Amino acid sequence: MINKAKPKIWYGGDYNPDQWEKPVWDEDLRMFKLAGIDVATLNVFAWALNQPDEETYSFEWLDEMMDKLHADGVGVCLATSTAAHPAWMAKRYPDVLRVDFDGRKRKFGGRHNSCPNSPTYRKYSVRMAEKLAERYKDHPALLIWHVSNEYSGYCYCDNCAEAFREWLKQRYGSLESVNRAWNTGFWGHTFYDWDEIVPPNGLSEEWRGWNGRTATNFQGISLDYCRFQSDSLLECYKLEQAALKQRTPDVPVTTNLMGAFKELDYQKWAKHMDVVSWDNYPSLDTPYSYTAMMHDLMRGLKDGQPFMLMEQTPSQQNWQPYNSLKRPGVMRLWSYQAVAHGADTVMFFQLRRSIGACEKYHGAVIEHVGHEHTRVFRECAELGAELHKLGDTLLDSRVESRIAIVFDWENWWATELSSGPTIALKYVEEVHKFYDALYQAGFSADVVGVDADLSRYDIVIAPVMYMVKPGFAQNVESFVSAGGKFITTYFSGIVDENDIVTLGGYPGELRKVLGIWSEEIDALLPTQSNRIVVKPNAIGLEGSYVSSMLCDLVHSEGAEVVAEYGEDFYKGMPALTVNRFGAGEAWYLATSPEAAFLRDWLPKLCAESSIRPHLQSVPSGVETTLRVKGGKRYLFVLNHNADAVDIQLTEDGGTDLLTGKTISGTSSLAGIDLWIVELKA
């Protein structure tokens, strides 16, 4: 539990006093008290201020602010300031500058602008972490370290090219193994010397294809470059982390992630983080289930351990195409949505609005008007008071689920680097279809990696498992044999971890457990569709459902056919199968269905496994989760609708932690409101 030093749900966010004159500081601290702010993230982008040249370090401003915050009872999430290098560094050491996808050397500017394999960047970033750790290791305000900020971006410079070759040597051992893994016999690309390998970008193997998606001639090298760049940035994090841990071994270390951010394999990163933290920025029209899935994805990175909500906006973003205000009550509701899914902090970007540059219109607790008499400040203060009242009740409680959805970053990369069969296939969207169907029916689901312990679950869903990594098929077979239900879909079991096709028929290593052979894959135009025709009495559904995008032409090899295609030359071929394997079942959905099919079918599978939703029935726009701690159960019921809805609990009810009221039977929940019901034992 990260909250030991301050045993409550931390409340606060990014604060940049270095951008303000000192008279503003005391006024900010006054308003922090009014808002219930008890944690401030400092020093995120202060590298240039802290180090004006190679040899000079100046932390006096930070000393003063750390002391002031501590005196006011505010703890500090202390960042290392290394997310943007100083201008002098770019001028004196050009190796620190990135080369972009088109082969252009960047100038100084922006942020996340450092080459991760630059010796200069690594030297000075680690030195900065060392200086900060030495200076503040005993400071009573220090709660947690925040390394850099929102790592992102790839580089294609000569330093990266050389480091990539070394990375390949470590991964494969020999050029022969590289040639085999990348199938370089295709197009005469065989390599005979390591320095013949160059990064895949717009000057070599890649280009911007349809809809801006990266296209490549060789999926193998592009996939490995994704792995390498993710590892390179991770190495930068680990170097700073090691410097901090050497001097402050008991202070947790994190860096803020960004949900389903494609560039970095967060499942690998999380192994090196004491706690996962992430920045949540949905749009006004983002589906609530998508935001919920992102929270669950972040929670799943460390085996269900509570995470930090490091950033959200109190009101509006500044960088989306349409930066809508959060309507009254929405900030509070979305904050509790994070808590419902496992957050033990509620923090904002930012505490005071900047007056210039690109984030001056990004929302803040303290607006440009500079006082507390605003709608946003009032809502923040009310939430701060509620979180103070909750105390440590929910801290370190866990979200329990008997359903898992498998999500894998490398599979995501490989799926969307594929040269077919359709540009319409978007991995995250396909995963969300299944999550949303469960969400709408009131079921919780963990979002886990391919190396998760599947035995903890009754149902495991692996949508679009295009890449089957070593050991995964065997884990699935063991899970199903022991009585579990496994579901996978179209475009699964096609390739191995190097994006080389598994010969012998799709779905490759999953063919045995699924009991099918997929002979061909038809890609439908956006204007086309097919139908899933359910066989009478097969799965408790009737009639047909629309399907689209992809249609696998499947033959049963022992699996029962429970639905067939209704159109085209493959009318009558299997569209949904189930294979009894040991004590369990393995399902294959051969085509992408309309939402109604998953919403009708998945709850029936849950019922067969005696998995019940949290409510008797779930009204549209209502979300539920359950957190458990020390034998006590806390049911979150969130109403995202503007109007009140009637909620019928499945159990005897309990006490709402926020109001103290007893909730039982059927009760009305106001619009844009929630309950946290401590259920009766």
C-alpha positions, 0 to 999 in steps of 0.5 A: 500500500503506497498510502501508509504515510498518508492513510487516505485516498490521496487528493491533489495533482500537478503543481507548477510553482516554478511558473509563478512569482512567490506571492502566488504561492501562499495564496495557492496554499490557502486554497489547497486547504479549502479544497482538501488538497493533501498531495502535490506533484512537483518538479515535472518540467523544471529541469532547465530551472534546476540545471541552467548549465552542465555543472550548476544545480539550483534547488532553492525554489524546490526546497522552499516549496517542499517546506511550505507544503509540509508545513501545511500538511501536504505531501509531495509526489516528487518528479525527476524533471527529466521529461524535457531536456534543457536548451543548452543540452540540445545546443552542446550535445546534438546526440540528445535530439531525436531523428523522426520517422522520416529521417529528419534530425529534430531541433530543440523544442517540445517535450519527450524530445530526447533520444532514449539511447543518447549517452548525454540524455542518460548521463544527465537524467541519472545525475539529476535523479541522484541529486534529487534523491540525495537532497530530499531523501530525508524530507518529511514531505516526500511520499513517492517518486515520479520519474519523467512524465508520460514516456512516449515517442520513437527515435531512428538516429544512429545511436538507436540503430547501433543500440538496436543491433546490440538488442538483436544480438541479445535477443537472437544470438546470431544473424542466422536466427535474425534472418530466420525470425524475419523471413528475410529470404523474402525479397532478398533481404538476407543480412550478412553483417550486423551493420547492414540492419537499419531501423525500419522507418520512412527511409527503409521498410515502413510508410504511412498507409491507410488512415495513417497506420504504419505499414511495413514490408517486413513485420518482423523487423517492425515488430522488433523495433517496437519492442526495442524502442519500448525497452529503450525508454524503459531502460531510461526509466530503470536507470533513474529508478535505480538511482532513486532506490539506491538512496531512498529504498523505502520510497515507492517509484512510479511513472505515469502511463496513459491507458491503451497507449500503443507505443510502449508495452506497459505489461513489461514496464509495470514489472519495474514500477512499485505502483502503476499510475496513469492519466485519464482523459476521456472526451465528452463522448467517450463510452463510459465502458471504455474508460472503465476498461482502461482503469481495469487494464491499468489495474491488471498490470500489477496483478490487481494491485490498486493504482494511482489516478495520477492525472485527470482534468477538473473541467476540460482538456486543451488538446482534443479536437473539441474540449468540452467542459465536464458538466456539474457532478461529472468530475466527482462521478468520474473520480469515483469511477477510478476508485471503483476500479481500483484507484487509491488516489484522485489527482489532477492536472493541474492545480493552477492554470498556466498563463501561457503556452499550449496548456493555458486552457487546460482545466485546473482546480484554481482557474485564471480568475485566481480565487475559490469562487468558481463552480470547478473549485466548489466541486473540487472542495466538495470532493476533497471533503468526501475523500477526507470523510472516507479516510482509509476505508477503501485503501488497498481493497481489491476488485474481485472478478471471475472473468478475465479478458486477455490484452497483449501489447505485442499482439496489438502491434503485430495485428495492426502491422499485418498486411491484411486482411482488413484495415478495419481491424483495430485491436483495442476496439475489438477487445472493448466490444467484449468488455462493453457487453459484460459492463452493460450487463453488470459483470466485472472483468479483469484485463490481464496479460498472456502470462496471467494465472488463468486458474483464478477465473471461470471465463477467459476471453482472448479476442483477436489473439493473432499472435500466440506466444510460447506457452499460451496455448498450453495454459489455455488447454490446462485452463479448459481441461480443469473446467474453464470456459475459453473464448477466442475469435476471428483472426486468432492463432495465426502467427508466433511471437516473431509474426511467422505463420504457424503452419498446419492450418489456422488457428495454429496452436489453438486448433487442438483446444478449439476443435476447428480448422479455419480454411480461409478469412473473408474481409468484408467491405464496410458496406457489406455484412453477413448473419450469425444464424443461431441453431435452435436450442443451441445456446438459448438464443433465437434468430440471427444477428448481423456480423461484419468485417471478418468472416473465418471459413471454419470446419469442425474437427470435433467442435459443436456448431452452434451458429452458422453463416446466413449469407454468401457462398459460405452460408451454412458454415460454422460461425460459432463453435464450442469444443468440450475439452476435458471438463471445460469448453473452448468457444470460437467466434468466427466473425465480428458480431453486432453488439446485441449478440455479445450482450445476449450471449455472454450473460448466458455463459456467465449464468452457466458458470454461476457468475451473477451481476451485481444488480438484479437488472442493470439500467442503461448508463449504470455502472457497478463494481465491487471492492473487497477488503478484510471480509468487507464488500463495497459495492459501487453503483454509478449513475452516468445518466442525467436523470434518476434511475431505480436500482434493485440490489441483488443482496440485502443491501447496506450503508452508503459510505458517502451519505450514511443512508441505508440502501436496500431493495429498490431505491432511486439513485439520482442522476450523475451520482453514486453509492458506495454501499458497504454490504451487509455481511 
